[in-house]
Amino acid sequence: MENKESNPSQIIRKIIHVDMDAFYASVEQLDHPEWRGKPLVVGGNAARGVVAAASYEARKYGIHSAMSSVLAARKCPHLIFAPHRFDRYRELSRQIREIFFEYTDLVEPLSLDEAFLDVTENKMGLKSAILIARQIRQKIKEKTGLNASAGVSYNKFLAKIASDLNKPNGQAVILPEEAQEFLENLPIKKFFGIGKVTAEKMEKLGIFNGKDLKEFSLQFLTKKFGKSGLHYYNIVRGIHLSEVQPHRVRKSLSAENTFEKDIISLAEMEMELKSIFEEVIKRTQKGGIKGRTVTLKLKYADFTQQTRSKTLEQYPEPAQIWEVGLELLRQEEIPKPIRLLGLGLSNLNITEEQVHFGEQLKIPFE
């Protein structure tokens, strides 16, 4: 990946996305040799527990993060439940972050176990981002005993996708000249930032891959997906201008969904809220994040907007977040059809020190 130095504004960036493989579960297997090679999840096995992370052995049974512990145990009766140890995960995350800073100060953590690095100009003076990614993965293995995967490309969006191509313990590169063909053939469910709900909505419109998405105009996508329409229009063309942003503090964590058709009944709203809630929990579990304030966001068919919030004395567990979300939805009559529903957490358990070690989440809204 060579730089185009003739015009500084057209420099092709060298971006690496490093993603630890099944981080929480792998740490538990690292520290408990008797659990290696066995299906394991991090999370409570109580009746209302939620899976925070699943080992690759557990994933073979269809178990994934944000799944209820009851369902996980049903899928795999001999499943091992390990309680989370965030102090240990933070300790290893700091060691990994130190390796990143050996190469560049432009490090944008997404969670304890993944980060973007801009190595266009790097401390080692290396021209090859592919080589840097390989060195980083090797150093992580030597220092921590854990495996990491990496993706290399010219923007964050493509690097993020690339890091998932050869998991676990692998890396991939998407070169500028390969991006268009790659994106056209990519299933819509594999696009970073397009979640399950949005993917299902797109499939109803006949959008199953990047080539299908490219057929739709910006005007159409904006009408169907709101402000996210421009994002979808750009990313399928390999355009993603967001820079690697180190030390950015996140004050809240949210997920939302804009509906293709306005919804009216409370039952429909509760069903949609459940999917949004599951996405929020998945994101909080990934970053070890909790929040004391739960906020429900409502956007009506006439584009007016309302929020309802409740602040708790203690950080709530997932089941309590769901209960509060339902309480906020039901607390008063919803007078008009809804076009957007969102759920968020604020008053997060993030300190200034934690920001430097990757405990903030940068969340794209759907």
Disulfide bonds with the S-S distance in Angstrom:
none
